[in-house]
């Protein structure tokens, strides 16, 4: 899938006003960063994105799309400005991780991919990632 195809065919699952949501708490391994995010209940089969780009594959990321970052995501310890940022290839997505322990926490796309924010499901300890419903996306095409 090309960048143009991803722009026009969003891999993001639909959400309606009556979709049940839950607040998930997560953070990095060393505890420097903690966050809360509101999301449709993942344990009920709501899809988590499994990207095949080189960094997601190497680091084992499973991405949870945050529908409204202004209201559905917040740091409760640390801040986005303190995270280390990394971009590669055509620099559509900025990957953010803890500068101390290296845990991947967030990925933010620029306007070319609708400024989406994703959280790494593996940074949420309560989730059993083996029970999540995965949706494959072709990040290698970016």
Steps between C-alpha positions, in 0.01 A plus 500: 500500500643836401486817709217622277304179554551522877378860495181398319443159663550555869599189696329649804197304619173695515367632831152631569366711786356190667818289478586393858833644616744430780790693654828313463810586706849439374854626492859415439696220667700721739202708615622838378186532283142404577187572300128442479305452181131455433423250228228262388529180702785307343415173672165501316667459162569861404791483258860582588726591209792270423734690269766324296739796464856437610480674839162354599618154401834530677354647820179293503264797504125448498329833443184633658351794312399787728185653353518842664846563651386820672245313713597132472870512595703661777829452674464454875878493549753654263411681179517454126774764480726276714469197271773420249376528143602300197400525133615306197433454129258773381442619858122468505500356853693608807565214742540605864664304776639534851855638496589293808367148436421523127138389529294599198196699610356708215507548127365816337431541132521835327228660288568259213341229719242722670712585809407173666632405842557138593599341829704182522266234644802329651547804727169419673573228757138387551460396135560139405627564148447134410123559531482819292348513153772614260455681170803489271605827335771533238734761648784371280331675211563841656 
